[in-house]
Amino acid sequence: MTSTSHESAVPGCGKPSKSGLARVGFSTGFGVLAATLGSAVGLGNIWKFPYLTGANGGAGFLLVYVLATLLVGLPVMMAEISLGRVGKANPISTLQALAPKGQPWWLIGAAGMLGAFLILSFYSEVVAWVFAYVVKAMRGSILSSDPKVTEAAFGALISDPMQSLLWQWGVLVFIGGILLMGVTKGIEAITKRLMPILLLLLVLLCAVSLSLDKALDGLVFLFQPDFSKITASVVLTAMGLAFFKLSIGMGTMMTYGSYFRDDQNIPLTTVRVMAADLCISMLAGIAIFPAVFTFGFEPTAGPALVFITIPAVFSQIPMGQGLMVVFFVLASIAATGAMLSLMEVPVVILHERVGLSRPKATLLTIALLVVLGSASALSNSTLAEFKLFGLTPFDVADFVSSNIILPIGGIFIALFVGWAWGLDKFSQAMSNQGQLHNQQLIRAVFFLLRYVSPALILIVMLKGLKLF
Ligand code: PFF
C-alpha cells in the first residue's frame, strides 16, 4: 500500500549510513508499522491469494500457506529487518558490511535486485488491469453476475495487445512520475487515510457474499481442508506466496529495516504486520469464494479470478456500480504503494552502489521495466503461443520469482543470520541492545533460522520442482 523512501521520511532524523550517504528513517513507531504493512499488503492479498487458493484446492492450500508464514516467513522477515536496521544501507552494502571478510553474502542483495525486476515485470501488468478496471467500472459494462459477461470483459482487455501495453506504460509513467516528483510522502499520507475505506469495502463485500445462496460451499472450500489435494507443488506454491506476501527473500524488508528507528520493537512489528496481512487476505477470500460457487465461476480460473468475480458481487448491491469504481480506485492506490516499495530495491541499489542520482536511477529502472514488462503484457495476445515449460512469459515471471528466487533468497538470509552473523548480534538487534526482555523468543527464532527454515525451504523446493 504505502512505500518508503528518503522523501517519505522526516528530514533530520537520519544518520550517516555505512555507505557514507545520509539516510533518513521513519519518524514514528506508527509510521514504521504502516509503511511495513504497506509493503506487505497489495495485490498479493486481493488478487494473488484468492487465485492461488482457488487453483490449488482451497483450505489445504490455505493451511500450508499459514504454516509456511509462521515457520519460514516470520523468522526470515525478522532476520531481514534486523540486518537492515544494523546495516543502515541498501541490501548489497549491508551484507558486505556485516559478513565476515571475503565471504560473498552480498550476492543475496544482487539476486534480490533481479527478483525485484522480475516481480515488477508482471506486477505492473496486474496493476495495469486494476487501473483499466476503474474505467471499465465507470462505464458499467462489467457489472454482471453472469460469468460469460465478466469473463468476456476481462478477456477483451488482456487479449488486446495495445490496451495491455498502453495501460502498463501508463502505470510505469505514473509510478515514475511519483518517484521523480518526490511526492511519495504525499502518496503515503493518502494511502494511510484511504486504506481503512478499502478495508470497510472488503467487509461489506464479505457480508454480501456471505448472504448468497451457495455461501456455505464457498466457506467449506476455503476452510475445510481436503488433505488429498496437498501435493508437493501445492506446498511450494503456498510457501512462495508466503514470501511474496511478506515482501521477503529479495531485500525489500532489508531496505525497510534500514529506515527503522533504533527503538522500534522488531518482533512485535513483524508479528503485527503478518497478522494484519493475513486478515486482509482472508477477507478477500471470504468476499470471493461464496460468489464463485453461487454464480458458477471456476475456482481454478487463475489470474482472472478476482477480475471476473468481484463485479458479480457488486452486481448484488444497491449502488454497486459506484462502489465498484471506489473499490478499484482504492485497489489502484494499494497497488501503487506496493509497486513503489518494490521499486525501492533497484532504485536504492543503483543510487548507493552505482552512484546514479535518484532521478537517474528511477528513470533507468522504469526504462528497463518498459522493455521487460512488455513480455508479461503481451502474454495473452501477441506472445500467447510463446511458452516455456508450458507457461506464458507472465506465468514464468510469476512462478520463478515467488517459487524460486524468493525462497532461495530466504534460504541464504536464514543461513547468513544462523551461521555467519550469529546469535549474539542477532540478539542485540532483536532486543534493541538488551532493552527488550525477549531472549526466549529470540532463541526460538534463531533456532528456526539456523536449522529449520533453510532445511524446510530446500526440501519444499526440491520436492515441488520435482528435482528429488
Ligand atoms: N507483498 C506485496 C503484495 O502482496 O502485493 C508484493 C510485494 C511487494 C512483493 C514488495 C515483494 C516485494 F518486495
Boltz pocket constraint, residues with backbone or C-beta under 6 A from the ligand:
constraints:
  - pocket:
      binder: B
      contacts: [[A, 39], [A, 40], [A, 41], [A, 42], [A, 43], [A, 44], [A, 45], [A, 119], [A, 243], [A, 244], [A, 245], [A, 246], [A, 247], [A, 248], [A, 250], [A, 252], [A, 253], [A, 338], [A, 341], [A, 342]]
      max_distance: 6.0
